[in-house]
Amino acid sequence: MSKLHNITKQQDNEATIRPGQVKLVGFGPGDPDLLTVKAVKAIEAADIIFYDDLISKDYLEQIDAEKVYVGKRSGHHSVEQKDINQLLLQAAKAGKEVVRLKGGDPMLFAHAGEEIEFLESYGITVSVIPGITTASAMASSLKVSLTHRQLSSSVALVNGHSNRPETPNADTLVYYMGAAKLPLIARTLLGKGKSADTPVILVYNVSHADEQRFETTIGELATDIRVYPTPLIALVGDVVATMHQRVEDIVKARGQQFALREHHV
């Protein structure tokens, strides 16, 4: 009877545990100084943190919460997404304050939609704290505006990992996770009519002390066999040229090229 009483009491206790909340928190591009105040508060209040590859280990070592690595990089998935969903659910059901810490912004190429839908289907309260996405951090680091009144009125953020690269009709393109597909992306852009001399800049480890930059063009990239370090982000478009040229010179050059193409049509 005593054993049965203990089992019943344990079941009652489990039933009365108030579920914790899950916060999807953007860590930004990597530099902890770029964290938002709200993100810092959530991280410091967490009981458990599930974190990705691109999170500063030095920063995490200063945090008292339990930490669980669930990183996913190209070809190296330590934990599958469905298992991450279950881990988040179990932690929340146990009454813990859960932080799902993601590189960049949680709502860009980070499976946030899947996690939100799954957790809310079980009645778990989910909130999202945005982070600085790598495209914005890269633009700031380069001092290159992604939009410009005379050069770019549209920007597209693109998943570069596909075997069939997307080429949105935008003046400025930013490819995430495309290091292994750069020549294919470049050839696809050429096939869609992009000029071979359209400037491209590739940036490794944006916002980190070891950030590296590689300048090229779509034409050169189409036959480039180099293996670039990762994580890498690619910026494509005339705005890249503002690193070295005056805007009026870029506009003039583009106008001359357009007139020349029209003449040969």
C-alpha positions in Angstrom: 0.0 0.0 0.0 2.9 2.3 0.8 4.4 1.9 -2.6 1.1 2.5 -4.3 0.6 5.6 -2.2 4.0 7.0 -3.3 3.3 6.4 -7.0 0.0 8.2 -6.7 1.6 11.1 -4.9 4.3 11.3 -7.6 1.7 11.4 -10.3 -0.2 14.1 -8.5 3.0 16.2 -8.2 3.8 15.8 -11.9 0.2 16.8 -12.7 0.5 20.0 -10.6 3.9 21.2 -12.1 3.3 24.4 -13.9 4.9 24.2 -17.3 7.7 26.6 -18.0 8.0 28.9 -20.9 10.2 28.6 -23.9 12.0 31.7 -25.3 13.5 31.6 -28.7 16.4 34.1 -28.4 18.6 35.5 -31.1 22.3 35.6 -30.2 23.2 37.8 -33.2 26.1 37.1 -35.5 28.5 36.1 -32.7 29.8 39.1 -30.9 28.2 39.1 -27.4 28.3 42.9 -27.4 25.6 42.8 -30.1 23.1 41.0 -27.9 19.9 43.0 -27.0 19.2 43.9 -23.4 16.1 41.7 -23.5 18.1 38.7 -24.8 20.6 39.1 -22.0 17.8 39.2 -19.4 16.3 36.0 -20.8 19.6 34.2 -20.9 20.4 35.1 -17.3 17.0 34.1 -16.1 17.0 30.7 -17.8 17.1 27.3 -16.0 18.3 25.6 -19.2 19.7 26.8 -22.5 19.7 24.8 -25.7 22.3 26.4 -28.0 23.6 26.2 -31.5 27.0 26.1 -33.2 27.5 29.8 -33.7 27.2 30.8 -30.1 30.2 32.2 -28.1 31.4 29.4 -25.8 33.3 32.0 -23.7 30.0 33.9 -23.1 28.1 30.7 -22.2 30.7 29.7 -19.6 29.7 32.8 -17.6 26.0 31.7 -17.5 24.9 29.5 -14.6 22.0 27.7 -16.4 22.3 24.1 -17.5 23.5 24.2 -21.1 22.7 21.6 -23.8 24.4 21.7 -27.3 22.1 21.0 -30.2 24.1 22.5 -33.0 23.4 21.8 -36.7 25.9 22.6 -39.5 26.0 21.5 -43.0 26.6 17.7 -43.0 27.0 17.7 -39.2 23.7 17.4 -37.3 24.4 16.6 -33.6 20.7 16.5 -32.9 17.8 16.2 -35.4 15.1 18.9 -35.4 12.4 16.5 -34.2 14.6 15.6 -31.2 15.3 19.2 -30.4 11.5 19.8 -30.4 11.1 17.0 -27.8 13.9 18.3 -25.6 12.4 21.7 -25.5 9.0 20.2 -24.7 10.3 18.0 -21.9 12.2 20.8 -20.3 9.2 23.1 -20.4 6.9 20.3 -19.0 9.3 19.9 -16.1 8.6 23.6 -15.2 11.9 25.0 -16.4 12.4 28.4 -17.9 13.8 27.4 -21.3 15.9 29.4 -23.7 16.5 28.2 -27.2 19.5 30.2 -28.2 20.0 30.6 -31.9 22.7 32.4 -34.0 21.5 35.5 -35.8 17.8 36.1 -35.6 15.5 33.2 -34.6 13.0 34.0 -37.4 15.5 33.7 -40.3 16.7 30.3 -41.5 16.6 28.9 -37.9 13.6 26.5 -37.8 11.8 28.8 -35.4 8.4 28.2 -37.1 8.7 24.5 -36.6 9.6 24.8 -32.9 6.8 27.4 -32.2 4.1 25.2 -33.9 5.2 22.1 -32.1 5.4 23.6 -28.7 2.2 25.5 -28.9 0.4 22.4 -30.0 1.2 21.1 -26.5 0.1 24.2 -24.8 3.5 25.6 -24.1 3.9 29.4 -24.0 6.5 30.5 -26.5 8.0 34.0 -27.1 10.6 35.2 -29.5 13.4 37.7 -28.8 14.9 39.0 -32.0 18.6 39.1 -32.7 20.8 41.0 -35.2 20.8 38.9 -38.4 24.2 38.3 -40.0 23.2 40.3 -43.1 22.8 43.5 -41.0 25.9 42.9 -39.0 27.9 42.3 -42.2 26.6 45.6 -43.8 27.6 47.5 -40.6 31.0 45.9 -40.6 31.6 46.7 -44.2 29.9 50.1 -44.0 27.9 49.1 -47.1 24.2 50.0 -47.0 22.1 47.1 -48.4 19.7 49.7 -49.8 20.7 52.9 -51.6 18.5 55.5 -53.3 20.5 55.3 -56.5 21.6 51.7 -56.5 19.3 49.3 -54.6 15.6 49.6 -53.7 15.2 45.9 -52.8 17.0 43.2 -50.8 16.5 39.5 -50.8 17.9 37.2 -48.1 18.4 33.7 -49.6 19.2 30.3 -48.4 22.3 29.4 -50.4 22.4 25.7 -49.5 20.1 24.5 -52.2 21.2 22.5 -55.2 18.9 24.7 -57.2 19.8 28.2 -56.0 17.1 30.8 -55.9 17.7 34.1 -57.7 15.1 36.6 -56.5 14.5 39.7 -58.7 16.1 42.1 -56.2 18.9 44.7 -56.5 20.9 43.3 -53.6 21.2 39.6 -52.8 22.5 38.1 -49.5 23.2 34.4 -49.5 23.3 32.6 -46.2 24.9 29.1 -45.8 26.1 29.1 -49.4 29.9 28.5 -49.1 29.7 25.1 -50.8 27.5 26.3 -53.6 29.1 29.6 -54.6 30.1 28.6 -58.2 26.6 27.2 -58.8 25.0 30.3 -57.4 27.2 32.5 -59.6 26.4 30.5 -62.7 22.7 30.6 -62.0 22.8 34.3 -61.6 24.7 34.7 -64.9 22.0 32.5 -66.5 19.4 34.9 -65.2 21.0 37.8 -66.8 23.2 39.3 -64.0 26.3 41.0 -65.3 29.5 39.1 -64.9 31.2 42.1 -63.3 28.6 42.5 -60.6 30.6 42.8 -57.4 30.5 40.2 -54.7 31.9 40.1 -51.2 32.2 37.0 -49.1 32.6 37.5 -45.3 33.7 34.8 -42.9 32.8 34.9 -39.2 31.0 38.3 -39.3 31.6 40.4 -36.1 34.3 38.1 -34.7 37.9 39.1 -34.1 39.0 36.7 -37.0 36.5 38.1 -39.5 37.8 37.7 -43.1 36.7 39.2 -46.4 37.0 38.0 -49.9 36.2 40.3 -52.8 35.2 39.0 -56.2 32.6 39.2 -59.0 29.9 36.9 -60.2 31.9 36.1 -63.3 35.0 35.1 -61.3 33.0 33.2 -58.7 31.4 31.1 -61.4 34.7 29.2 -61.9 36.2 29.7 -58.5 37.4 26.3 -57.0 38.7 27.7 -53.7 37.3 26.2 -50.5 36.2 29.1 -48.3 36.1 29.0 -44.5 32.7 28.7 -42.9 30.4 30.2 -41.6 30.3 32.4 -44.7 27.8 34.9 -46.0 27.8 36.4 -49.5 26.7 39.9 -50.6 25.9 40.4 -54.3 25.1 43.6 -56.0 26.2 47.1 -57.0 26.2 48.3 -53.4 29.3 46.3 -52.8 31.2 48.7 -55.2 30.6 51.6 -52.7 33.4 50.2 -50.7 35.9 51.6 -53.3 33.9 53.9 -55.6 31.7 56.9 -55.5 28.1 56.2 -56.1 27.9 58.6 -59.1 30.8 56.7 -60.8 29.0 53.4 -60.2 25.7 54.7 -61.6 27.5 56.2 -64.7 29.4 52.9 -65.4 26.2 50.9 -65.1 24.4 53.3 -67.4 27.1 52.9 -70.0 27.0 49.1 -69.8 23.2 49.1 -70.1 23.3 51.4 -73.2 26.0 49.1 -74.7 23.9 46.0 -74.1 20.8 47.7 -75.6 22.9 48.6 -78.7 23.8 45.0 -79.3 20.3 43.6 -78.8 
